[in-house]
Amino acid sequence: MKIGYPNNPRKEIMEEIKWIGEHFDFIDFFMEPDKAYYNQIDLKAIKRALEDYGLGIVGHTAYYLPFASPIKAIRMAAINEAEKCFASFSKLGAEYVTVHASWPPSLFNAKEGLQMQIESLEILLQRAEKYGIKLMYESGVGELDNYGNVAKILQALPKLYF
């Protein structure tokens, strides 16, 4: 069994890697602002540090990316941001990357929310595949994050991990 730990994206990533590398087997790399986002980090230095510590990596995108926004342009912007993370995670050697459940405002019902998520996740799966990434889905703690809805998403998307 391997035990990992997440970095805090509000702290300096190299210090986080050092501490995690001294105590754990892998980093659950939260690629988020304000100090661990793809456009704020030195991928070569991070890759070298991961190798120096023998540290594995699992990627983790921001939980607040709005993949189920009722506004399609916002969903696509979130998908595009996730893809930029996929590119960086691929360079760091991550095989698995997590995306989070996303639900529209309560003006929309669960069926509509599921459809928005599934549409976004289909695109995310295609984009992740380009980088050799296996996509994992992490449900939340809200009322709609229940067994039935998660099962519908996984049934619709057999390549999606949970």
C-alpha positions as CSV (number, residue, x, y, z in Angstrom):
1,M,0.0,0.0,0.0
2,K,1.2,3.5,-0.8
3,I,0.2,6.5,1.3
4,G,0.1,10.0,-0.2
5,Y,-0.7,13.5,0.9
6,P,-2.0,16.6,-0.9
7,N,-0.1,19.8,-1.2
8,N,-1.6,23.1,-0.1
9,P,-1.8,25.2,-3.3
10,R,-1.6,28.4,-1.2
11,K,2.0,27.4,0.0
12,E,5.2,27.2,-1.9
13,I,5.1,24.0,-3.9
14,M,8.8,23.1,-3.5
15,E,8.5,23.3,0.3
16,E,5.3,21.2,0.1
17,I,7.1,18.6,-2.1
18,K,10.0,18.5,0.4
19,W,7.8,17.8,3.4
20,I,5.6,15.3,1.5
21,G,8.6,13.6,0.1
22,E,10.1,13.1,3.5
23,H,6.9,11.4,4.9
24,F,4.9,9.9,2.1
25,D,5.0,7.8,-1.0
26,F,3.2,10.1,-3.4
27,I,1.8,13.6,-3.7
28,D,-1.8,14.3,-4.5
29,F,-0.9,17.4,-6.5
30,F,-3.6,20.1,-6.2
31,M,-2.9,22.2,-9.3
32,E,-4.6,25.4,-8.2
33,P,-3.9,29.1,-7.6
34,D,-2.3,30.8,-6.1
35,K,1.0,29.0,-5.8
36,A,0.6,25.7,-7.6
37,Y,-1.2,26.5,-10.8
38,Y,0.2,25.3,-14.2
39,N,1.3,28.8,-15.2
40,Q,3.0,29.6,-11.9
41,I,5.2,26.6,-11.4
42,D,8.5,25.3,-12.7
43,L,7.7,21.9,-14.1
44,K,11.3,20.9,-14.6
45,A,12.2,21.7,-11.0
46,I,9.1,19.9,-9.7
47,K,9.8,16.8,-11.9
48,R,13.4,16.8,-10.6
49,A,12.2,17.1,-6.9
50,L,9.7,14.3,-7.4
51,E,12.5,12.1,-8.8
52,D,14.9,13.0,-6.0
53,Y,12.3,12.0,-3.4
54,G,11.1,8.9,-5.3
55,L,7.7,10.5,-5.0
56,G,4.8,9.4,-7.1
57,I,2.1,11.8,-8.3
58,V,-1.6,11.8,-8.7
59,G,-3.1,15.0,-10.3
60,H,-5.9,16.9,-8.8
61,T,-7.7,19.8,-10.6
62,A,-9.5,22.6,-8.8
63,Y,-12.8,21.4,-7.2
64,Y,-14.4,24.7,-8.2
65,L,-14.1,24.4,-11.9
66,P,-17.7,24.8,-13.2
67,F,-18.1,21.8,-15.5
68,A,-21.9,22.0,-15.1
69,S,-22.4,25.7,-15.5
70,P,-25.6,26.4,-17.4
71,I,-23.6,28.7,-19.6
72,K,-21.8,26.5,-22.1
73,A,-19.0,29.1,-22.7
74,I,-18.2,28.9,-19.0
75,R,-18.2,25.1,-19.1
76,M,-15.8,25.2,-22.1
77,A,-13.5,27.6,-20.3
78,A,-13.4,25.2,-17.4
79,I,-12.6,22.3,-19.7
80,N,-9.9,24.3,-21.4
81,E,-8.3,25.2,-18.0
82,A,-8.4,21.5,-17.0
83,E,-6.7,20.5,-20.2
84,K,-3.8,22.9,-19.4
85,C,-3.5,21.1,-16.1
86,F,-3.5,17.7,-18.0
87,A,-0.6,18.9,-20.1
88,S,1.4,19.9,-17.0
89,F,0.5,16.7,-15.1
90,S,1.6,14.6,-18.1
91,K,5.0,16.3,-18.0
92,L,5.2,15.6,-14.3
93,G,4.5,11.9,-14.9
94,A,1.0,11.7,-13.5
95,E,-1.0,8.8,-14.9
96,Y,-4.2,9.6,-13.0
97,V,-5.9,13.0,-12.6
98,T,-9.0,13.8,-10.5
99,V,-11.8,16.1,-11.6
100,H,-14.7,17.0,-9.3
101,A,-18.4,16.8,-9.4
102,S,-20.1,20.0,-10.5
103,W,-23.7,20.9,-10.3
104,P,-25.7,23.8,-11.8
105,P,-27.7,26.2,-9.6
106,S,-30.9,24.8,-8.1
107,L,-32.9,26.4,-10.9
108,F,-31.9,23.3,-12.8
109,N,-32.9,19.8,-11.9
110,A,-30.7,16.8,-11.3
111,K,-31.3,15.3,-14.8
112,E,-30.2,18.6,-16.4
113,G,-27.2,18.7,-14.1
114,L,-26.2,15.2,-14.9
115,Q,-26.5,15.9,-18.6
116,M,-24.2,19.0,-18.3
117,Q,-21.7,17.0,-16.3
118,I,-21.7,14.1,-18.7
119,E,-21.2,16.4,-21.7
120,S,-18.3,18.1,-20.0
121,L,-16.8,14.8,-18.8
122,E,-16.9,13.3,-22.3
123,I,-14.8,16.1,-23.6
124,L,-12.5,16.0,-20.6
125,L,-12.0,12.3,-21.1
126,Q,-11.0,12.9,-24.8
127,R,-8.6,15.6,-23.8
128,A,-7.0,13.7,-21.0
129,E,-6.5,10.7,-23.3
130,K,-4.3,12.9,-25.6
131,Y,-1.9,13.2,-22.7
132,G,-2.0,9.6,-21.6
133,I,-4.1,10.6,-18.5
134,K,-6.7,8.4,-16.9
135,L,-9.5,10.6,-15.5
136,M,-11.0,10.0,-12.1
137,Y,-14.3,11.5,-10.8
138,E,-14.6,12.7,-7.2
139,S,-18.1,13.3,-6.0
140,G,-18.9,16.0,-3.5
141,V,-21.0,16.1,-0.3
142,G,-24.1,17.8,-1.7
143,E,-27.5,16.4,-1.9
144,L,-27.0,15.5,-5.6
145,D,-23.7,13.7,-5.0
146,N,-25.4,10.4,-4.2
147,Y,-25.0,6.8,-5.3
148,G,-27.7,7.0,-8.0
149,N,-26.3,10.1,-9.7
150,V,-22.7,8.9,-9.5
151,A,-23.8,5.5,-10.9
152,K,-25.5,7.3,-13.9
153,I,-22.3,9.2,-14.6
154,L,-20.1,6.1,-14.4
155,Q,-22.5,4.1,-16.6
156,A,-22.6,6.8,-19.2
157,L,-18.8,7.1,-19.2
158,P,-17.1,3.7,-18.8
159,K,-13.6,5.1,-19.3
160,L,-14.1,7.4,-16.2
161,Y,-12.5,6.1,-13.0
162,F,-13.9,6.6,-9.5
